[in-house]
Amino acid sequence: MAEVTCAAFAEFEDFDVTREQSAANWRRNLVGEAAERPRPHHTRIAELPDGTVIGLVMAGPADPELGLDAEIYALAVRPGHQGHGHGRALLRAAAADLSADGFGSLAIRVLAVNERARRFYTSLGGVLAGEVPPGEVFYSWPEITALL
């Protein structure tokens, strides 16, 4: 997962994190998510037939400041595999899991400078819903079923 996120965010100048730092952050976040976030919590990966992980999504209850039910905590696809439907499939799978658990709305945060991701969320019906400092915006789907 560390390699996927480092690769996915490598183009952004402000993302100055080594693979080792990213791996440590993932370990800390996964343990923290398991301990602190209320259930349900969903993690899905996309992989090639040889088992190489090319993408991931993590989702669960939203941070209350967003004003929505559920949130995508992380969505990343390796750059060489972007534009082939993997991110769309991961996002839809997470939305289906969340909807099945009774969540009705969805949010995702994104770096404000990440124009490609912002276009992606808009293409899937996401609505720019606000800013979450520092340097992030968030998109919402007031009806999570719009992603199914």
DSSP file (Angstrom, degrees, kcal/mol; ACC not computed):
  #  RESIDUE AA STRUCTURE BP1 BP2  ACC     N-H-->O    O-->H-N    N-H-->O    O-->H-N    TCO  KAPPA ALPHA  PHI   PSI    X-CA   Y-CA   Z-CA
    1    1 A M     >        0   0    0      0, 0.0     4,-2.5     0, 0.0     5,-0.2   0.000 360.0 360.0 360.0 -37.0    0.0    0.0    0.0
    2    2 A A  H  >  +     0   0    0      1,-0.2     4,-2.6     2,-0.2     5,-0.2   0.919 360.0  48.9 -60.4 -43.3    2.9    2.3    0.8
    3    3 A E  H  > S+     0   0    0      1,-0.2     4,-2.3     2,-0.2    -1,-0.2   0.892 110.4  51.4 -64.0 -39.4    4.3    1.9   -2.8
    4    4 A V  H  > S+     0   0    0      2,-0.2     4,-2.6     1,-0.2    -2,-0.2   0.945 113.9  42.3 -63.7 -48.2    0.9    2.5   -4.3
    5    5 A T  H  X S+     0   0    0     -4,-2.5     4,-2.1     2,-0.2    -2,-0.2   0.903 113.8  50.9 -69.5 -39.8    0.3    5.8   -2.4
    6    6 A C  H  X S+     0   0    0     -4,-2.6     4,-0.7    -5,-0.2    -1,-0.2   0.930 114.7  44.7 -61.1 -43.2    3.9    7.0   -2.9
    7    7 A A  H >< S+     0   0    0     -4,-2.3     3,-0.7    -5,-0.2     4,-0.3   0.913 112.9  50.7 -65.9 -42.6    3.6    6.4   -6.6
    8    8 A A  H 3< S+     0   0    0     -4,-2.6     3,-0.3     1,-0.2    -1,-0.2   0.824 119.3  36.0 -66.7 -31.4    0.1    7.9   -6.9
    9    9 A F  H >< S+     0   0    0     -4,-2.1     3,-1.8    -5,-0.2     6,-0.2   0.374  85.1 103.5-103.6   4.3    1.2   11.1   -5.1
   10   10 A A  T << S+     0   0    0     -3,-0.7    -1,-0.2    -4,-0.7    -2,-0.1   0.771  72.6  63.7 -59.3 -28.2    4.7   11.4   -6.5
   11   11 A E  T 3  S+     0   0    0     -4,-0.3     2,-0.6    -3,-0.3    -1,-0.3   0.627  84.1  88.9 -74.2 -11.9    3.7   14.2   -8.9
   12   12 A F    X   -     0   0    0     -3,-1.8     3,-1.9     1,-0.1   102,-0.0  -0.780  68.5-149.8 -95.4 122.5    2.8   16.6   -6.1
   13   13 A E  T 3  S+     0   0    0     -2,-0.6    -1,-0.1     1,-0.3    -4,-0.0   0.819  96.1  55.9 -57.8 -34.8    5.7   18.8   -4.9
   14   14 A D  T 3  S+     0   0    0      1,-0.2     2,-1.4    -3,-0.1    -1,-0.3   0.556  85.7  86.8 -78.1  -6.3    4.2   19.0   -1.4
   15   15 A F    <   +     0   0    0     -3,-1.9     2,-1.0    -6,-0.2    -1,-0.2  -0.638  51.0 159.5 -95.4  78.8    4.1   15.2   -1.0
   16   16 A D        +     0   0    0     -2,-1.4     2,-0.4     2,-0.0    -1,-0.1  -0.647  20.9 133.1-103.8  74.0    7.6   14.7    0.3
   17   17 A V        -     0   0    0     -2,-1.0     2,-0.1   -11,-0.1    -2,-0.0  -0.987  47.3-136.1-128.5 131.4    7.3   11.3    1.9
   18   18 A T     >  -     0   0    0     -2,-0.4     4,-2.7     1,-0.1     5,-0.2  -0.364  29.9-107.8 -79.2 165.7    9.7    8.4    1.4
   19   19 A R  H  > S+     0   0    0      1,-0.2     4,-2.6     2,-0.2     5,-0.2   0.897 122.0  50.8 -58.3 -41.3    8.5    4.8    0.9
   20   20 A E  H  > S+     0   0    0      2,-0.2     4,-2.4     1,-0.2    -1,-0.2   0.905 110.7  47.7 -65.8 -42.0    9.6    3.9    4.5
   21   21 A Q  H  > S+     0   0    0      2,-0.2     4,-2.7     1,-0.2    -2,-0.2   0.915 112.6  49.7 -63.9 -41.9    7.7    6.9    5.9
   22   22 A S  H  X S+     0   0    0     -4,-2.7     4,-2.8     2,-0.2    -2,-0.2   0.919 110.2  49.9 -63.1 -43.4    4.7    6.0    3.9
   23   23 A A  H  X S+     0   0    0     -4,-2.6     4,-2.6     2,-0.2    -1,-0.2   0.918 112.0  48.2 -61.4 -42.9    4.8    2.4    5.1
   24   24 A A  H  X S+     0   0    0     -4,-2.4     4,-2.6     2,-0.2    -2,-0.2   0.906 111.6  50.4 -63.7 -40.8    5.2    3.5    8.7
   25   25 A N  H  X S+     0   0    0     -4,-2.7     4,-3.3     2,-0.2     5,-0.2   0.920 110.3  49.8 -62.7 -43.2    2.2    5.9    8.2
   26   26 A W  H  X S+     0   0    0     -4,-2.8     4,-3.3     2,-0.2     5,-0.3   0.937 111.3  48.5 -61.4 -46.6    0.1    3.1    6.7
   27   27 A R  H  X S+     0   0    0     -4,-2.6     4,-2.3     1,-0.2     5,-0.3   0.951 115.5  44.5 -58.0 -48.6    0.9    0.7    9.6
   28   28 A R  H  X S+     0   0    0     -4,-2.6     4,-2.9     1,-0.2    -2,-0.2   0.930 116.6  46.2 -61.2 -46.0    0.1    3.5   12.1
   29   29 A N  H  X S+     0   0    0     -4,-3.3     4,-3.5     2,-0.2     5,-0.2   0.901 112.1  49.4 -67.2 -41.1   -3.1    4.5   10.3
   30   30 A L  H  X S+     0   0    0     -4,-3.3     4,-2.2    -5,-0.2    -1,-0.2   0.924 115.5  43.5 -65.0 -42.6   -4.4    0.9    9.8
   31   31 A V  H  X S+     0   0    0     -4,-2.3     4,-2.0    -5,-0.3    -2,-0.2   0.926 116.9  47.8 -65.7 -43.9   -3.8    0.1   13.4
   32   32 A G  H  X>S+     0   0    0     -4,-2.9     4,-3.4    -5,-0.3     5,-0.6   0.907 111.2  50.3 -63.0 -42.6   -5.3    3.4   14.4
   33   33 A E  H  X5S+     0   0    0     -4,-3.5     4,-1.4     1,-0.2    -1,-0.2   0.927 111.1  49.3 -60.4 -44.7   -8.3    2.9   12.1
   34   34 A A  H  <5S+     0   0    0     -4,-2.2    -1,-0.2    -5,-0.2    -2,-0.2   0.870 120.5  36.0 -63.7 -36.3   -8.9   -0.5   13.5
   35   35 A A  H  <5S+     0   0    0     -4,-2.0    -2,-0.2    -5,-0.1    -1,-0.2   0.854 128.6  28.1 -85.6 -36.4   -8.8    0.8   17.1
   36   36 A E  H  <5S+     0   0    0     -4,-3.4    -3,-0.2    -5,-0.2    -2,-0.1   0.829  97.7  80.8-101.4 -36.6  -10.4    4.2   16.9
   37   37 A R  S  <<S-     0   0    0     -4,-1.4     4,-0.1    -5,-0.6     2,-0.0  -0.529  80.5-117.8 -77.9 136.1  -12.9    4.3   14.0
   38   38 A P        -     0   0    0      0, 0.0    -1,-0.1     0, 0.0    -2,-0.1  -0.383  51.3 -69.8 -66.4 151.0  -16.3    2.8   14.7
   39   39 A R  S    S+     0   0    0     21,-0.1     2,-0.1     2,-0.1    21,-0.1  -0.475  99.7  65.5 -75.4 154.1  -17.2   -0.2   12.6
   40   40 A P        +     0   0    0      0, 0.0     2,-0.4     0, 0.0    61,-0.0   0.519  60.6 164.4 -84.6 155.5  -17.9   -0.8    9.9
   41   41 A H        -     0   0    0     19,-0.2     2,-0.4    -2,-0.1    19,-0.2  -0.999  17.8-157.5-134.6 134.2  -14.7    0.0    8.1
   42   42 A H  E     +A   59   0A   0     17,-3.2    17,-2.9    -2,-0.4     2,-0.4  -0.944  13.7 177.3-122.7 134.2  -13.9   -1.2    4.6
   43   43 A T  E     +A   58   0A   0     -2,-0.4     2,-0.3    15,-0.2    15,-0.2  -0.999   8.4 175.4-130.9 130.3  -10.7   -1.7    2.8
   44   44 A R  E     -A   57   0A   0     13,-2.5    13,-2.4    -2,-0.4     2,-0.3  -0.964  10.0-159.9-130.8 149.5  -10.5   -3.1   -0.8
   45   45 A I  E     -A   56   0A   0     -2,-0.3     2,-0.5    11,-0.2    11,-0.3  -0.921  11.2-142.8-125.3 155.8   -7.5   -3.6   -3.1
   46   46 A A  E     +A   55   0A   0      9,-2.4     8,-3.1    -2,-0.3     9,-1.4  -0.973  30.1 175.9-112.7 131.4   -7.2   -4.0   -6.8
   47   47 A E  E     -A   53   0A   0     -2,-0.5     6,-0.2     6,-0.3     5,-0.0  -0.953  29.6-116.2-137.7 156.9   -4.5   -6.4   -7.9
   48   48 A L    >   -     0   0    0      4,-2.4     3,-2.6    -2,-0.3     6,-0.0  -0.375  45.4 -96.7 -79.2 165.1   -3.1   -8.0  -11.1
   49   49 A P  T 3  S+     0   0    0      0, 0.0    -1,-0.1     0, 0.0    -2,-0.0   0.782 126.1  58.0 -55.2 -27.0   -3.3  -11.7  -11.7
   50   50 A D  T 3  S-     0   0    0      2,-0.1    -2,-0.0     1,-0.0     0, 0.0   0.437 123.4-104.4 -84.5   2.8    0.2  -12.1  -10.3
   51   51 A G    <   +     0   0    0     -3,-2.6     2,-0.3     1,-0.3    -1,-0.0   0.415  69.0 149.5  92.8  -1.5   -0.8  -10.5   -7.0
   52   52 A T        -     0   0    0      1,-0.1    -4,-2.4    -5,-0.0     2,-0.4  -0.523  47.0-129.3 -67.6 123.5    0.7   -7.1   -7.6
   53   53 A V  E     +A   47   0A   0     -2,-0.3    -6,-0.3    -6,-0.2     3,-0.1  -0.621  35.0 168.1 -76.7 126.4   -1.3   -4.5   -5.8
   54   54 A I  E     +     0   0A   0     -8,-3.1    24,-2.9    -2,-0.4     2,-0.3   0.480  61.0   5.7-116.4  -7.7   -2.2   -1.6   -8.1
   55   55 A G  E     -AB  46  77A   0     -9,-1.4    -9,-2.4    22,-0.3     2,-0.3  -0.989  54.7-168.6-167.6 163.6   -4.8    0.2   -6.1
   56   56 A L  E     -AB  45  76A   0     20,-2.3    20,-2.2    -2,-0.3     2,-0.3  -0.991   5.2-163.0-155.6 157.4   -6.7    0.5   -2.8
   57   57 A V  E     -AB  44  75A   0    -13,-2.4   -13,-2.5    -2,-0.3     2,-0.4  -0.991   3.9-169.9-142.2 139.9   -9.6    2.2   -1.2
   58   58 A M  E     +AB  43  74A   0     16,-2.4    15,-2.5    -2,-0.3    16,-1.5  -0.997  18.7 162.6-128.7 135.8  -10.4    2.6    2.5
   59   59 A A  E     +AB  42  72A   0    -17,-2.9   -17,-3.2    -2,-0.4    13,-0.2  -0.969   7.5 124.7-151.0 161.6  -13.8    3.9    3.7
   60   60 A G  E     - B   0  71A   0     11,-2.0    11,-3.0    -2,-0.3   -19,-0.2  -0.955  62.4  -6.3 174.9-158.9  -16.0    4.1    6.7
   61   61 A P  E    S- B   0  70A   0      0, 0.0     9,-0.3     0, 0.0     8,-0.1  -0.266  74.7-113.7 -58.3 141.1  -17.9    6.6    8.9
   62   62 A A        -     0   0    0      7,-2.7     9,-0.1     6,-0.2     5,-0.0  -0.381  26.0-100.0 -78.2 152.5  -17.3   10.2    8.0
   63   63 A D    >   -     0   0    0      1,-0.1     3,-2.2    -2,-0.1     4,-0.4  -0.559  37.6-124.6 -61.9 130.0  -15.5   12.8   10.1
   64   64 A P  G >  S+     0   0    0      0, 0.0     3,-1.2     0, 0.0    -1,-0.1   0.766 105.3  70.5 -55.0 -27.6  -18.4   14.8   11.5
   65   65 A E  G 3  S+     0   0    0      1,-0.3    -2,-0.0     2,-0.1    -3,-0.0   0.724  92.0  60.0 -64.2 -18.6  -17.0   18.1   10.2
   66   66 A L  G <  S-     0   0    0     -3,-2.2    -1,-0.3     2,-0.2     3,-0.1   0.717  98.0-138.3 -82.4 -21.0  -17.9   16.9    6.6
   67   67 A G    <   +     0   0    0     -3,-1.2     2,-0.3    -4,-0.4    -2,-0.1   0.707  65.3 105.2  73.5  19.5  -21.6   16.7    7.4
   68   68 A L  S    S-     0   0    0     -5,-0.4    -1,-0.3     1,-0.1    -6,-0.2  -0.814  74.7-119.1-127.0 168.3  -22.1   13.4    5.6
   69   69 A D  S    S+     0   0    0     -2,-0.3    -7,-2.7    -8,-0.1     2,-0.3   0.940  87.9  22.8 -74.4 -48.8  -22.5    9.8    6.6
   70   70 A A  E     -Bc  61 106A   0     35,-1.8    37,-1.3    -9,-0.3     2,-0.4  -0.784  61.9-159.4-125.0 161.6  -19.5    8.0    5.1
   71   71 A E  E     -Bc  60 107A   0    -11,-3.0   -11,-2.0    -2,-0.3     2,-0.7  -0.999  21.7-130.7-142.6 141.8  -16.1    9.0    3.9
   72   72 A I  E     -Bc  59 108A   0     35,-2.7    37,-0.7    -2,-0.4   -13,-0.3  -0.852  23.4-172.2 -85.7 116.4  -13.4    7.6    1.6
   73   73 A Y  E     +     0   0A   0    -15,-2.5     2,-0.3    -2,-0.7   -14,-0.2   0.836  68.4   3.8 -80.5 -33.7  -10.3    7.8    3.7
   74   74 A A  E     +B   58   0A   0    -16,-1.5   -16,-2.4    -3,-0.1     2,-0.3  -0.979  55.5 173.5-154.0 138.1   -7.9    6.8    0.9
   75   75 A L  E     +B   57   0A   0     -2,-0.3     2,-0.3   -18,-0.2   -18,-0.2  -0.919  19.8 157.7-144.4 118.3   -8.2    6.0   -2.8
   76   76 A A  E     -B   56   0A   0    -20,-2.2   -20,-2.3    -2,-0.3     2,-0.4  -1.000  18.3-174.5-146.3 141.3   -5.0    5.5   -4.8
   77   77 A V  E     -B   55   0A   0     -2,-0.3   -22,-0.3   -22,-0.2     5,-0.1  -0.999  40.0-102.1-133.4 135.3   -4.1    3.7   -8.1
   78   78 A R    >>  -     0   0    0    -24,-2.9     3,-2.2    -2,-0.4     4,-0.5  -0.279  35.9-118.8 -53.9 138.0   -0.6    3.3   -9.4
   79   79 A P  G >4 S+     0   0    0      0, 0.0     3,-1.2     0, 0.0    -1,-0.1   0.844 111.5  56.9 -51.9 -41.1    0.0    5.9  -12.1
   80   80 A G  G 34 S+     0   0    0      1,-0.3    -2,-0.1     3,-0.0   -26,-0.0   0.631 111.9  43.9 -67.3 -11.4    0.7    3.3  -14.9
   81   81 A H  G X4 S+     0   0    0     -3,-2.2     3,-0.9   -27,-0.2     5,-0.5   0.354  87.0 113.1-114.1   2.0   -2.7    1.8  -14.2
   82   82 A Q  T <<  +     0   0    0     -3,-1.2    -4,-0.0    -4,-0.5     0, 0.0  -0.436  69.9  35.4 -72.7 151.1   -4.7    5.0  -13.9
   83   83 A G  T 3  S+     0   0    0     -2,-0.1    -1,-0.2     1,-0.0    -3,-0.0   0.590  91.6  95.4  83.2  11.0   -7.3    5.6  -16.6
   84   84 A H  S <  S-     0   0    0     -3,-0.9    -2,-0.1     0, 0.0    -1,-0.0   0.237 104.5 -96.5-116.6  11.1   -8.3    2.0  -16.9
   85   85 A G  S  > S+     0   0    0     -4,-0.0     4,-2.3     3,-0.0     5,-0.2   0.425  91.3 116.9  93.5  -1.1  -11.3    1.9  -14.6
   86   86 A H  H  > S+     0   0    0     -5,-0.5     4,-2.6     2,-0.2     5,-0.2   0.926  78.6  45.9 -68.1 -44.0   -9.6    0.6  -11.5
   87   87 A G  H  > S+     0   0    0      2,-0.2     4,-2.7     1,-0.2     5,-0.2   0.912 113.7  49.9 -63.5 -42.3  -10.2    3.8   -9.4
   88   88 A R  H  > S+     0   0    0      2,-0.2     4,-2.5     1,-0.2    -2,-0.2   0.922 112.3  47.6 -60.5 -45.6  -13.9    3.8  -10.6
   89   89 A A  H  X S+     0   0    0     -4,-2.3     4,-2.4     2,-0.2    -2,-0.2   0.903 113.1  48.2 -64.7 -41.8  -14.3    0.2   -9.7
   90   90 A L  H  X S+     0   0    0     -4,-2.6     4,-2.4     2,-0.2    -2,-0.2   0.928 112.8  47.7 -64.4 -44.8  -12.7    0.7   -6.2
   91   91 A L  H  X S+     0   0    0     -4,-2.7     4,-2.4     1,-0.2    -2,-0.2   0.918 113.9  47.1 -63.3 -43.3  -14.8    3.7   -5.5
   92   92 A R  H  X S+     0   0    0     -4,-2.5     4,-2.4    -5,-0.2    -1,-0.2   0.884 110.6  52.2 -66.2 -38.3  -18.0    1.9   -6.6
   93   93 A A  H  X S+     0   0    0     -4,-2.4     4,-2.4     2,-0.2    -2,-0.2   0.922 111.2  47.2 -63.0 -43.3  -17.1   -1.2   -4.5
   94   94 A A  H  X S+     0   0    0     -4,-2.4     4,-2.7     2,-0.2     5,-0.2   0.916 111.6  51.0 -64.0 -42.3  -16.6    1.0   -1.4
   95   95 A A  H  X S+     0   0    0     -4,-2.4     4,-2.8     1,-0.2    -2,-0.2   0.896 110.2  49.9 -61.7 -40.1  -19.9    2.8   -2.1
   96   96 A A  H  X S+     0   0    0     -4,-2.4     4,-2.3     2,-0.2    -2,-0.2   0.920 111.8  47.9 -64.9 -43.4  -21.7   -0.5   -2.4
   97   97 A D  H  X S+     0   0    0     -4,-2.4     4,-1.1     2,-0.2    -2,-0.2   0.934 115.1  45.3 -60.6 -46.6  -20.2   -1.8    0.9
   98   98 A L  H  <>S+     0   0    0     -4,-2.7     5,-2.3     1,-0.2     3,-0.4   0.906 112.2  50.8 -65.9 -42.7  -21.1    1.4    2.7
   99   99 A S  H ><5S+     0   0    0     -4,-2.8     3,-1.9     1,-0.2    -1,-0.2   0.908 107.1  54.3 -61.3 -42.1  -24.6    1.5    1.2
  100  100 A A  H 3<5S+     0   0    0     -4,-2.3    -1,-0.2     1,-0.3    -2,-0.2   0.783 105.7  54.5 -62.5 -26.9  -25.1   -2.1    2.3
  101  101 A D  T 3<5S-     0   0    0     -4,-1.1    -1,-0.3    -3,-0.4    -2,-0.2   0.374 128.0 -98.8 -88.6   4.4  -24.2   -1.0    5.8
  102  102 A G  T < 5S+     0   0    0     -3,-1.9     2,-0.3     1,-0.3    -3,-0.2   0.511  73.3 144.2  96.7   4.8  -26.8    1.7    5.8
  103  103 A F      < -     0   0    0     -5,-2.3    -1,-0.3    -6,-0.1    -2,-0.1  -0.601  26.2-173.1 -78.4 139.0  -24.8    4.8    4.9
  104  104 A G        +     0   0    0     -2,-0.3    40,-3.0     1,-0.1    41,-0.4   0.641  61.2  35.8-108.3 -17.7  -26.7    7.2    2.7
  105  105 A S        -     0   0    0     38,-0.2   -35,-1.8    39,-0.1     2,-0.3  -0.920  63.2-154.2-137.9 162.1  -24.1    9.9    1.7
  106  106 A L  E     -cD  70 141A   0     35,-2.0    35,-2.7    -2,-0.3     2,-0.3  -0.987   7.0-173.2-142.8 145.3  -20.4    9.9    0.9
  107  107 A A  E     -cD  71 140A   0    -37,-1.3   -35,-2.7    -2,-0.3     2,-0.3  -0.951   2.1-169.7-132.5 154.7  -17.5   12.3    1.0
  108  108 A I  E     -cD  72 139A   0     31,-2.0    31,-2.6    -2,-0.3     2,-0.3  -0.979  14.2-142.5-143.5 135.3  -13.9   12.2   -0.2
  109  109 A R  E     + D   0 138A   0    -37,-0.7     2,-0.3    -2,-0.3    29,-0.2  -0.666  22.7 178.3 -91.8 150.7  -11.1   14.7    0.5
  110  110 A V  E     - D   0 137A   0     27,-2.5    27,-2.5    -2,-0.3     2,-0.1  -0.993  38.7 -94.2-150.5 147.3   -8.5   15.5   -2.1
  111  111 A L  E >   - D   0 136A   0     -2,-0.3     3,-1.9    25,-0.2    25,-0.3  -0.424  35.7-130.1 -59.0 134.1   -5.5   17.8   -2.4
  112  112 A A  T 3  S+     0   0    0     23,-3.1    -1,-0.2     1,-0.3    24,-0.1   0.803 107.4  54.2 -58.8 -29.4   -6.7   21.0   -3.9
  113  113 A V  T 3  S+     0   0    0     22,-0.4     2,-1.9     1,-0.1    -1,-0.3   0.523  80.3  98.6 -83.1  -5.5   -3.9   20.9   -6.5
  114  114 A N    <>  +     0   0    0     -3,-1.9     4,-2.1     1,-0.2     5,-0.2  -0.538  44.1 166.4 -86.3  77.2   -4.8   17.4   -7.7
  115  115 A E  H  > S+     0   0    0     -2,-1.9     4,-2.5     1,-0.2     5,-0.2   0.851  70.4  57.3 -62.2 -37.0   -6.7   18.4  -10.8
  116  116 A R  H  > S+     0   0    0     -3,-0.2     4,-2.1     1,-0.2    -1,-0.2   0.941 110.0  43.5 -61.8 -46.7   -6.8   14.9  -12.2
  117  117 A A  H  > S+     0   0    0      1,-0.2     4,-2.7     2,-0.2     5,-0.2   0.887 111.8  54.7 -65.2 -38.3   -8.5   13.5   -9.2
  118  118 A R  H  X S+     0   0    0     -4,-2.1     4,-2.1     1,-0.2    -1,-0.2   0.911 109.4  46.7 -63.4 -41.3  -10.9   16.4   -9.0
  119  119 A R  H  X S+     0   0    0     -4,-2.5     4,-2.5     2,-0.2    -1,-0.2   0.897 110.9  54.4 -64.2 -39.3  -12.0   15.8  -12.6
  120  120 A F  H  X S+     0   0    0     -4,-2.1     4,-1.0    -5,-0.2    -2,-0.2   0.937 109.6  45.4 -59.6 -49.3  -12.4   12.1  -11.8
  121  121 A Y  H  <>S+     0   0    0     -4,-2.7     5,-2.8     1,-0.2     3,-0.4   0.894 113.0  50.7 -64.9 -39.2  -14.7   12.8   -8.9
  122  122 A T  H ><5S+     0   0    0     -4,-2.1     3,-2.0     1,-0.2    -1,-0.2   0.903 105.6  56.2 -63.1 -40.8  -16.7   15.3  -10.9
  123  123 A S  H 3<5S+     0   0    0     -4,-2.5    -1,-0.2     1,-0.3    -2,-0.2   0.758 105.9  52.4 -64.0 -23.0  -17.1   12.8  -13.7
  124  124 A L  T 3<5S-     0   0    0     -4,-1.0    -1,-0.3    -3,-0.4    -2,-0.2   0.271 129.6 -95.4 -95.0  10.5  -18.6   10.4  -11.2
  125  125 A G  T < 5S+     0   0    0     -3,-2.0    -3,-0.2     1,-0.3    -2,-0.1   0.507  72.3 152.7  91.7   4.1  -21.2   12.9  -10.1
  126  126 A G      < -     0   0    0     -5,-2.8     2,-0.5    -6,-0.2    -1,-0.3  -0.422  34.5-143.8 -68.1 143.7  -19.3   14.2   -7.1
  127  127 A V  E     -E  140   0A   0     13,-2.4    13,-2.1    -2,-0.1     2,-0.4  -0.932  20.3-114.5-112.6 128.3  -20.1   17.8   -6.1
  128  128 A L  E     +E  139   0A   0     -2,-0.5    11,-0.2    11,-0.2     3,-0.1  -0.474  41.8 174.8 -60.0 116.9  -17.4   20.1   -4.8
  129  129 A A  E     -     0   0A   0      9,-3.0     2,-0.3    -2,-0.4    10,-0.2   0.582  44.5 -57.1-110.2 -13.0  -18.7   20.6   -1.2
  130  130 A G  E     -E  138   0A   0      8,-1.1     8,-2.5     2,-0.0     2,-0.4  -0.959  53.2 -71.5 161.1-178.3  -16.1   22.7    0.6
  131  131 A E  E     -E  137   0A   0     -2,-0.3     6,-0.3     6,-0.3   -22,-0.0  -0.866  24.0-166.2-109.8 143.0  -12.5   23.2    1.7
  132  132 A V  E  >  -E  136   0A   0      4,-2.4     4,-0.8    -2,-0.4    -2,-0.0  -0.877  43.2 -99.0-127.0  96.4  -10.8   21.3    4.5
  133  133 A P  T  4 S+     0   0    0      0, 0.0     4,-0.0     0, 0.0    -2,-0.0  -0.179  93.7  48.0 -60.2 153.5   -7.7   23.2    5.4
  134  134 A P  T  4 S-     0   0    0      0, 0.0     3,-0.1     0, 0.0     0, 0.0   0.440 129.4 -43.3 -96.9 133.1   -4.9   22.9    4.8
  135  135 A G  T  4 S+     0   0    0      1,-0.2   -23,-3.1   -24,-0.1   -22,-0.4   0.612 104.6 110.3  72.9  15.5   -4.8   22.6    1.1
  136  136 A E  E  <  -DE 111 132A   0     -4,-0.8    -4,-2.4   -25,-0.3     2,-0.3  -0.883  41.9-170.6-121.7 154.0   -7.6   20.1    0.7
  137  137 A V  E     -DE 110 131A   0    -27,-2.5   -27,-2.5    -2,-0.3     2,-0.4  -0.857  16.7-137.8-126.2 167.2  -11.1   20.2   -0.7
  138  138 A F  E     -DE 109 130A   0     -8,-2.5    -9,-3.0    -2,-0.3    -8,-1.1  -0.988   5.3-153.5-134.3 148.4  -13.9   17.6   -0.4
  139  139 A Y  E     -DE 108 128A   0    -31,-2.6   -31,-2.0    -2,-0.4     2,-0.3  -0.809  16.2-157.8-110.2 151.2  -16.4   16.2   -2.8
  140  140 A S  E     -DE 107 127A   0    -13,-2.1   -13,-2.4    -2,-0.3   -33,-0.2  -0.937  23.0-160.0-133.0 155.3  -19.7   14.7   -1.9
  141  141 A W  E     -D  106   0A   0    -35,-2.7   -35,-2.0    -2,-0.3     3,-0.1  -0.905  12.3-165.5-124.9  97.9  -22.4   12.4   -3.1
  142  142 A P  S    S+     0   0    0      0, 0.0     2,-0.5     0, 0.0    -1,-0.1   0.790  87.6  42.5 -58.2 -26.7  -25.5   13.3   -1.1
  143  143 A E  S >  S-     0   0    0      1,-0.1     3,-2.2   -38,-0.1   -38,-0.2  -0.938  73.9-163.2-119.9 106.3  -27.0   10.0   -2.3
  144  144 A I  G >  S+     0   0    0    -40,-3.0     3,-2.0    -2,-0.5     4,-0.2   0.783  85.4  72.4 -60.3 -26.6  -24.4    7.3   -2.2
  145  145 A T  G >  S+     0   0    0    -41,-0.4     3,-1.3     1,-0.3    -1,-0.3   0.672  77.4  78.3 -65.1 -15.2  -26.6    5.2   -4.5
  146  146 A A  G <  S+     0   0    0     -3,-2.2    -1,-0.3     1,-0.2    -2,-0.2   0.729  93.3  52.1 -63.6 -20.0  -25.6    7.5   -7.3
  147  147 A L  G <         0   0    0     -3,-2.0    -1,-0.2    -4,-0.2    -2,-0.2   0.524 360.0 360.0 -91.8  -7.2  -22.3    5.6   -7.4
  148  148 A L    <         0   0    0     -3,-1.3    -1,-0.2    -4,-0.2    -2,-0.1   0.473 360.0 360.0 -87.6 360.0  -23.9    2.2   -7.7
